[in-house]
């Protein structure tokens, strides 16, 4: 069985066990239904970020999905493993740092997407509060 078929079988099995559709898997993991559909139909090699979203939602190691997708030869590696492709290594490092930071502030049961949405709202409020001119000052300047 090819690695890509193993990934498809794994995703279908996870959906069966969770009683959810592939569309629900897409939405819950923060991906578009088209992305998951293309992974299932094997129209293209899934991006690391897509696999990371799926792994985070499903609660499995990211490396496991990378292996199922054919990106890793075997599971005998650690975080310090040197990957031959510099871009993959950078992507892995950034993804892990981002995940670690989000794990630090994430509440139990909260999705990564939920944390990011909360952060964006917080930053918007802070930006608004720091850039707007208080009404009293504004009114005083017009006098």
N, C-alpha and C positions, 0 to 999 in steps of 0.2 A: 504494500500500500504506500502510495506517495505521501510525502509530508503534507502537501497541500490538502490531500483527501483526508488525512488525519485531522487537520484543523477543521475542515468542514464537518466531519463526523463528530468531533468534540463539541463544536458549537451547537449542532442539532441535538446532541444528547443533553447538553446543559439546558437547552430550551425545553425539551421534553420533561426533564426532572423538575424544572421550575414551573412548568405549566404555562409557559409564555411563548408567544410567537416570535419569529425572527424580527418582525417590526418592533415589538416591545423590547427585545434585546437591544435593538438599535437605539431606540429612544432612551432607555434606561442607562445605556453606556455612553450617551452623549454623541452618538454618531448618526448620520443620516441613514434612512432605510436603504437608499441606493448603495451606500458604501458597504453595508453588511450583505446586501444582495449580490454585489459584485465579488465579495470575498467568497460567498457560498457558491456562486456559479463559476468561480475561479477565472474571472475575466482579466484580473490583474493581480500582481503581487501586492498584498496589503502593506500599507505604510506602517512604520514602527509606531507612530502616534495612534493609529487605529487599533493596532494590536494592544497597545498600552491601555487604551480606553476599555477595551473588552476585558483584558486581564484584571484591571482594577475593579470593574463592575462584578466580574465573576468570582473575584477573590482568589485568583491563582497567580503564581509568579509570572511576571512579564516574560522572563526568559523561556518559560514553558511554551507560551504561545509563539514566541519567536522560533523555537525549535519546531513546533508543529507546522509553522509556515515555511520552514526550510531556510531560515536565516542563520541558524546555528547547527553545527554538525552533531553535537551531543550535549548532554547536560553537565559534563565535567568541567565547569568553569565557575569562577567567582567574580565578584564585582571588579576585581583587579585584572581580569583577563584582558589581554591586549587583542583587539580586533584589528584585522588587516585593513579594513576600510576606515579611514580617518573620520569620514562623515558619520558613519554608524557610531563610532566611539563618542564623538561629540554629542550626537543625538541622545545616546544612552546616558551620558553624564548629565546633560541638561534635564532630561526627563526625570532622572533619579533625584537631582537636587530640587526640582519643582515638586515632585511627589513628597519628598521629605518635608519641605516647607509647608505644604498643604496638610500633611498628616499632623503636623504640630498644632494647627489651629482648627482642624476638622472635629466636629462633634460626632459622637457615636451615631451611626446610621445615616450621616450626611454624605451625599455624593460629592465627588470632587467638583462637578459642575456647580452644585449648590454653593460650595465654598467660594468658588471663583465669582459667581454672581453676587454673593454678599460682599466680597472685596470690592468689586466694581461699584456697587451702590455706595459703599463707605467712602471710596475714593472720590466719587462724584460729589457726595455731600461735603467732604473736606475741601475739595477744590472750590465748590460754590461758596463755602464759608470764608475761605481765605482770599477769594478774588472779588467778592462783592463789597461795595462801599456801604458802610452802615448808613441808614436813613438819616440819623441825626447829623452826621458829618456832612452828608450830601446836602441836606437842607441848609446847614450853616454856611456852606460854601456858596450857595446861590444868593444869600442875602447881601 
